[in-house]
C-alpha cells in the first residue's frame, strides 16, 4: 500500500485526503505499469476510463461539469502523483486533458467553455496544447506560426508546431500564433482549432523513448472563425504562462509519482535480494542510496504542495514557487530513478522492468513545460525582481 502520510500535512483538507485514497484504490483496480502495443488506442481507452471514474472532472471548473469551483492545483497534483506511481501513460492522459483545456478554463468565453469543457470532463473530446515549434522550443517569444485577420473577421492560420502531445488523436488544439500587435511575446494570441479543420495536417508522428502520442502539425491556410480567438488578442503569451503556472507544479507531482514508485521497487529489491549472508538492505552503500532517494522525494514534495497551496489558498501568483517545484522534483526524480536502476543492476536496464520504464518515462519531464535551464532563469529573475 502506498504511503499516504503526506496527506497529514497542513496543505490539505479532508476532500484532498478522500480524493487521494479513492484514486489510489481505483488505480490498484484499474491500472498497470506495462507499455501498450498501440499507444493511440491505449490513450483513448484511458481517457474513457478516467472519465468514467470521475477523475477528469478535476480538470475543469464545476460550472462545466468539474469537481471544484475552480482549478485546484493541489487536487491536480495529487491526481498526477498517484497516477504517475501506477502508470506513466495514465498520468500523461490526465495531464493533457487539463493542460489542453486549461487556457479555455481561464480565458475562454462562456460559449467556448460550454462547447469544450464538459466534453473534456466526460472524455468526449481529447485536448491538446500547441505551443512548441521547430525553431522555438523554450523561446516562446520566437513563435513564427501566424494568424492573419481577414476582412470578415476570420483568421488564416499558417505555420507548424512540433512535439505536440496528443498530436494525431486530439479532437482540438489550443494553438498559439503571431497576430502582430508587437514584436516578440507581445504579439501572440491563442486560438481553438478543431482537429478536422481544413488545412490542418498531421505531418509526422514522433516516436520518443517513452511511448506517447506526439506529432508535428502543419497549418496551411486554416481558416478560423472570429470566435476561435481564445482570450484577448495580443495576450497569448500571458495566457500561455498563466496556464503553465498551474500545470508546471503538477509536472513536479508526476515526477514524484515516478520517484515514489522507483523507491518502492528499490526498497523491495533491497529487502529481498540476497547479498552475502543477508540482503542488499544490510549493505551500507545501498542504505545511503535509499537515504538520498528519500531526501529528494521529501524535499520535492514539500516544494510541490507549497506551490499548490500558495495558489489555491493564499491566492498568490506562484511563478517562482512553481518553477522551484518543477525544477527540484524533476531533477530529483531523475536521480532517484537512476539510483533504483543501480540497485537492480542488470535487471534495472532490462527492457520491460518497472524501473527501466520509469527511467525512460521521467526524462522528458526535465524538458517539457519549461526545461530545467528555463526554470533556473525564472527563479533567478523572480528573485532579482524582489530581492
C-alpha positions as CSV (number, residue, x, y, z in Angstrom):
1,X,0.0,0.0,0.0
2,X,1.3,3.4,-0.9
3,X,2.5,5.8,1.9
4,X,-0.2,8.5,2.1
5,X,1.2,10.1,5.3
6,X,2.0,13.3,3.4
7,X,-1.7,13.9,3.4
8,X,-1.5,14.8,7.0
9,X,0.5,18.0,6.0
10,X,-1.4,21.3,6.6
11,X,-1.6,22.0,2.9
12,X,-4.6,19.7,2.5
13,X,-8.2,19.4,3.7
14,X,-10.4,16.4,4.1
15,X,-11.6,16.5,0.5
16,X,-8.0,16.1,-0.7
17,X,-7.4,13.1,1.6
18,X,-10.6,11.5,0.3
19,X,-9.5,12.2,-3.3
20,X,-6.1,10.6,-2.7
21,X,-7.5,7.5,-1.0
22,X,-10.2,7.0,-3.6
23,X,-7.9,7.4,-6.5
24,X,-5.3,5.0,-5.0
25,X,-8.0,2.3,-4.7
26,X,-9.1,3.0,-8.3
27,X,-5.6,2.8,-9.6
28,X,-4.9,-0.5,-7.9
29,X,-8.0,-1.9,-9.5
30,X,-7.8,-0.3,-13.0
31,X,-4.2,0.4,-14.0
32,X,-0.9,-1.3,-14.5
33,X,2.6,-0.2,-15.5
34,X,3.0,-2.1,-18.7
35,X,3.5,-0.3,-22.1
36,X,0.8,-0.9,-24.7
37,X,1.4,-2.1,-28.2
38,X,-0.9,0.6,-29.6
39,X,-0.4,3.8,-27.7
40,X,-3.1,5.7,-29.5
41,X,-5.7,3.1,-28.7
42,X,-4.4,2.9,-25.1
43,X,-4.7,6.7,-24.7
44,X,-8.3,6.7,-26.0
45,X,-9.2,3.9,-23.6
46,X,-7.5,5.7,-20.7
47,X,-9.5,8.9,-21.5
48,X,-12.7,6.8,-21.3
49,X,-11.6,5.1,-18.0
50,X,-10.6,8.3,-16.3
51,X,-13.8,10.0,-17.3
52,X,-15.9,7.0,-16.1
53,X,-14.0,7.1,-12.8
54,X,-14.9,10.8,-12.4
55,X,-11.2,11.9,-12.4
56,X,-11.3,14.1,-15.4
57,X,-13.9,16.3,-13.6
58,X,-10.9,17.8,-11.7
59,X,-9.5,19.2,-14.9
60,X,-12.3,21.7,-15.5
61,X,-14.4,24.1,-13.3
62,X,-17.7,22.9,-11.7
63,X,-19.8,25.2,-13.9
64,X,-18.9,23.0,-16.8
65,X,-19.1,19.5,-15.2
66,X,-16.0,19.8,-13.0
67,X,-15.5,18.6,-9.4
68,X,-14.4,22.0,-7.9
69,X,-15.5,25.6,-8.5
70,X,-12.1,26.5,-10.0
71,X,-9.0,24.5,-11.0
72,X,-7.4,23.3,-7.7
73,X,-3.7,22.8,-8.1
74,X,-3.5,20.5,-5.0
75,X,-6.1,18.2,-6.5
76,X,-4.4,18.2,-9.9
77,X,-1.0,17.4,-8.2
78,X,-2.4,14.6,-6.0
79,X,-4.0,13.0,-9.1
80,X,-0.8,13.3,-11.2
81,X,1.4,11.9,-8.4
82,X,-1.0,9.0,-7.8
83,X,-1.4,8.2,-11.5
84,X,2.3,8.5,-12.1
85,X,3.1,6.0,-9.5
86,X,0.8,3.5,-11.2
87,X,1.0,4.3,-14.9
88,X,3.0,7.0,-16.8
89,X,0.6,6.9,-19.7
90,X,-2.4,7.4,-17.4
91,X,-0.7,10.5,-15.9
92,X,0.0,11.7,-19.5
93,X,-3.6,11.4,-20.5
94,X,-4.9,13.2,-17.4
95,X,-2.3,15.9,-17.7
96,X,-3.1,16.7,-21.3
97,X,-6.9,16.9,-20.7
98,X,-6.0,19.5,-18.1
99,X,-3.3,21.4,-20.0
100,X,-5.2,21.3,-23.3
101,X,-8.3,22.8,-21.7
102,X,-6.7,25.0,-19.0
103,X,-6.5,28.1,-21.2
104,X,-10.2,27.7,-22.1
105,X,-11.0,27.4,-18.3
106,X,-9.0,30.5,-17.5
107,X,-9.7,32.8,-20.5
108,X,-12.4,31.3,-22.7
109,X,-15.8,32.9,-23.4
110,X,-18.8,31.3,-21.9
111,X,-19.6,29.9,-25.3
112,X,-16.2,28.4,-25.7
113,X,-16.2,27.0,-22.3
114,X,-19.6,25.4,-22.8
115,X,-18.6,24.0,-26.2
116,X,-15.4,22.2,-24.9
117,X,-15.1,21.8,-21.2
118,X,-18.0,19.5,-20.5
119,X,-16.8,17.3,-23.3
120,X,-13.2,17.2,-21.8
121,X,-14.6,16.2,-18.4
122,X,-16.8,13.5,-19.9
123,X,-13.9,12.1,-22.1
124,X,-15.8,13.0,-25.2
125,X,-13.1,15.3,-26.5
126,X,-9.3,14.8,-26.3
127,X,-7.4,18.0,-25.7
128,X,-4.0,19.3,-26.9
129,X,-1.9,22.3,-26.2
130,X,0.2,23.5,-29.2
131,X,2.9,25.9,-28.2
132,X,6.3,24.4,-29.3
133,X,7.6,25.0,-32.9
134,X,10.5,23.5,-34.8
135,X,12.5,26.7,-34.4
136,X,11.2,27.9,-31.0
137,X,11.1,25.5,-28.1
138,X,11.8,27.3,-24.8
139,X,11.8,30.7,-26.6
140,X,8.1,31.2,-26.8
141,X,8.6,34.8,-28.0
142,X,10.1,33.4,-31.2
143,X,6.9,31.7,-32.3
144,X,6.6,32.1,-36.1
145,X,3.1,30.5,-36.7
146,X,0.9,33.3,-37.9
147,X,-2.8,34.1,-37.7
148,X,-3.7,36.9,-40.1
149,X,-7.1,38.6,-39.6
150,X,-9.2,38.8,-42.7
151,X,-11.7,41.5,-43.7
152,X,-14.6,39.4,-42.5
153,X,-13.1,39.0,-39.0
154,X,-11.8,35.4,-39.6
155,X,-8.2,34.4,-39.4
156,X,-5.9,32.5,-41.7
157,X,-3.5,30.2,-39.7
158,X,-0.2,29.2,-41.2
159,X,2.9,27.6,-39.7
160,X,3.9,24.4,-37.8
161,X,4.0,23.1,-34.3
162,X,6.1,20.1,-33.1
163,X,6.3,17.7,-30.2
164,X,2.7,18.3,-29.6
165,X,1.3,15.8,-27.1
166,X,-1.9,14.1,-28.3
167,X,-0.9,15.2,-31.8
168,X,-2.8,12.9,-34.1
169,X,-5.5,11.8,-31.7
170,X,-6.7,15.1,-30.3
171,X,-10.2,16.5,-31.1
172,X,-9.0,20.1,-30.8
173,X,-5.8,22.1,-30.3
174,X,-5.2,25.3,-28.3
175,X,-2.8,27.0,-30.7
176,X,-0.6,30.0,-30.0
177,X,0.2,32.1,-33.1
178,X,1.6,35.5,-34.0
179,X,-1.1,38.2,-34.7
180,X,1.4,41.0,-35.0
181,X,0.4,43.6,-32.3
182,X,4.0,44.0,-31.3
183,X,7.3,42.1,-31.7
184,X,8.2,39.1,-29.6
185,X,6.0,37.9,-26.8
186,X,3.6,40.8,-27.1
187,X,2.3,39.9,-30.5
188,X,0.9,36.4,-29.8
189,X,-2.7,35.2,-29.5
190,X,-4.4,31.9,-28.6
191,X,-6.9,30.1,-30.8
192,X,-9.1,27.0,-30.5
193,X,-8.5,24.8,-33.6
194,X,-10.7,21.8,-34.2
195,X,-8.7,18.8,-35.5
196,X,-10.9,18.4,-38.6
197,X,-10.3,22.0,-39.7
198,X,-9.4,22.0,-43.4
199,X,-5.7,22.7,-43.9
200,X,-4.6,21.1,-40.6
201,X,-2.3,18.3,-41.4
202,X,-0.5,15.8,-39.1
203,X,2.8,15.9,-40.9
204,X,4.7,13.5,-38.8
205,X,4.1,11.2,-35.9
206,X,7.1,11.5,-33.5
207,X,8.3,8.4,-31.6
208,X,10.0,9.1,-28.3
209,X,11.7,6.9,-25.7
210,X,8.6,6.5,-23.5
211,X,5.7,5.8,-25.9
212,X,3.3,8.7,-26.1
213,X,1.3,10.1,-29.0
214,X,3.2,13.1,-30.3
215,X,3.2,14.8,-33.7
216,X,4.4,17.6,-35.9
217,X,1.4,19.6,-37.1
218,X,1.3,21.9,-40.1
219,X,-1.3,24.6,-40.7
220,X,-1.9,25.5,-44.4
221,X,-4.3,28.5,-44.7
222,X,-6.5,27.1,-41.9
223,X,-9.5,29.5,-41.8
224,X,-10.6,30.1,-38.3
225,X,-13.8,32.0,-37.4
226,X,-13.6,35.1,-35.2
227,X,-15.0,33.0,-32.4
228,X,-11.9,30.8,-32.4
229,X,-9.8,33.6,-30.7
230,X,-9.2,32.5,-27.1
231,X,-8.8,35.3,-24.6
232,X,-7.6,38.7,-25.6
233,X,-5.8,39.3,-28.9
234,X,-2.1,40.0,-28.3
235,X,-2.2,38.5,-24.9
236,X,-1.4,34.9,-25.9
237,X,2.0,34.8,-24.1
238,X,0.4,35.8,-20.8
239,X,-2.4,33.3,-21.4
240,X,0.1,30.5,-22.0
241,X,2.2,31.4,-19.0
242,X,-0.8,31.6,-16.7
243,X,-1.8,28.1,-17.9
244,X,1.7,26.8,-17.3
245,X,1.8,28.4,-13.8
246,X,-1.0,26.0,-12.9
247,X,0.3,22.8,-14.6
248,X,4.0,23.3,-14.1
249,X,3.6,22.4,-10.4
250,X,1.8,19.2,-11.4
251,X,4.7,18.2,-13.6
252,X,6.7,18.0,-10.4
253,X,4.0,16.0,-8.8
254,X,4.1,13.5,-11.7
255,X,7.8,13.2,-11.3
256,X,7.3,12.5,-7.6
257,X,4.9,9.7,-8.5
258,X,7.5,8.1,-10.7
259,X,10.2,8.6,-8.0
260,X,8.0,7.1,-5.3
261,X,7.3,4.1,-7.4
262,X,11.1,3.7,-8.0
263,X,11.7,3.9,-4.3
264,X,9.1,1.2,-3.6
265,X,10.7,-1.1,-6.2
266,X,14.2,-0.4,-4.9
267,X,13.2,-1.0,-1.3
268,X,11.5,-4.3,-2.2
269,X,14.6,-5.3,-4.1
270,X,17.0,-4.3,-1.2
271,X,14.9,-6.3,1.3
272,X,14.7,-9.5,-0.8
273,X,17.9,-9.7,-2.9
274,X,20.4,-12.0,-1.3
275,X,23.8,-10.4,-0.7
276,X,26.4,-12.4,1.2
277,X,24.9,-13.7,4.5
278,X,22.0,-11.2,4.3
279,X,20.3,-9.0,1.8
280,X,21.2,-5.8,-0.1
281,X,19.4,-3.8,2.6
282,X,22.3,-4.7,5.0
283,X,24.8,-3.0,2.8
284,X,25.8,0.5,3.9
285,X,26.2,1.7,0.3
286,X,22.6,0.7,-0.5
287,X,21.3,2.2,2.7
288,X,23.0,5.5,1.7
289,X,21.4,5.3,-1.7
290,X,18.0,4.8,-0.2
291,X,18.5,7.7,2.1
292,X,19.4,10.1,-0.8
293,X,16.3,8.9,-2.7
294,X,14.1,9.6,0.3
295,X,15.7,13.1,0.7
296,X,15.0,14.0,-2.9
297,X,11.4,12.8,-2.6
298,X,10.6,14.5,0.7
299,X,12.1,17.9,-0.2
300,X,10.4,17.9,-3.7
301,X,7.1,17.0,-2.2
302,X,7.2,19.9,0.2
303,X,8.1,22.3,-2.7
304,X,5.2,21.0,-4.8
305,X,2.5,21.3,-2.3
306,X,3.7,24.6,-1.0
307,X,3.5,26.0,-4.6
308,X,0.0,24.5,-5.0
309,X,-1.2,25.8,-1.6
310,X,0.1,29.3,-2.4
311,X,-2.2,29.5,-5.4
312,X,-5.2,27.6,-4.1
313,X,-5.4,29.0,-0.6
314,X,-3.2,32.2,-0.4
315,X,-4.4,33.2,-3.8
316,X,-0.9,34.3,-4.9
317,X,0.8,34.2,-8.2
318,X,3.3,31.3,-7.7
319,X,5.6,31.6,-10.7
320,X,8.8,31.3,-8.7
321,X,7.4,28.6,-6.4
322,X,6.1,26.5,-9.3
323,X,9.5,26.8,-11.1
324,X,11.2,25.7,-7.9
325,X,8.9,22.7,-7.5
326,X,9.2,21.6,-11.1
327,X,13.0,22.0,-11.2
328,X,13.8,20.2,-8.0
329,X,11.2,17.5,-8.4
330,X,12.1,16.5,-12.0
331,X,15.8,16.7,-11.4
332,X,15.4,14.8,-8.1
333,X,13.2,12.1,-9.7
334,X,15.8,11.5,-12.3
335,X,18.4,10.9,-9.6
336,X,16.0,8.7,-7.6
337,X,15.2,6.5,-10.6
338,X,18.8,6.3,-11.6
339,X,19.7,5.0,-8.1
340,X,16.9,2.5,-8.4
341,X,18.3,1.2,-11.7
342,X,21.7,0.9,-10.0
343,X,20.2,-1.1,-7.1
344,X,18.6,-3.5,-9.6
345,X,21.8,-3.9,-11.5
346,X,21.4,-5.8,-14.8
347,X,17.6,-6.2,-14.3
348,X,17.4,-2.4,-14.0
349,X,18.3,-1.9,-17.6
350,X,16.3,-4.9,-18.9
351,X,13.5,-3.8,-21.2
352,X,10.1,-4.4,-19.5
353,X,11.2,-3.9,-15.9
354,X,9.4,-1.2,-14.0
355,X,12.5,0.8,-13.2
356,X,13.7,0.7,-16.8
357,X,10.3,2.0,-17.9
358,X,10.4,4.8,-15.2
359,X,14.0,5.7,-16.4
360,X,12.6,6.4,-19.9
361,X,9.4,8.0,-18.6
362,X,10.9,10.6,-16.4
363,X,13.4,12.0,-18.8
364,X,11.0,14.2,-20.8
365,X,9.8,15.9,-17.6
366,X,13.0,17.9,-17.4
367,X,12.3,19.3,-20.8
368,X,8.6,19.9,-21.4
369,X,6.6,22.8,-19.9
370,X,9.8,24.7,-19.4
371,X,13.2,22.9,-19.4
372,X,15.3,22.9,-16.3
373,X,17.5,25.6,-17.7
374,X,14.5,27.8,-18.2
375,X,13.3,27.2,-14.6
376,X,16.6,28.4,-13.3
377,X,16.2,31.6,-15.2
378,X,12.6,32.1,-14.0
379,X,13.7,31.5,-10.4
380,X,16.7,33.9,-10.6
381,X,14.7,36.7,-12.4
382,X,11.9,36.4,-9.9
383,X,14.4,36.6,-7.0
384,X,16.2,39.6,-8.5
385,X,13.0,41.5,-9.1
386,X,12.0,41.0,-5.5
387,X,15.3,40.9,-3.5
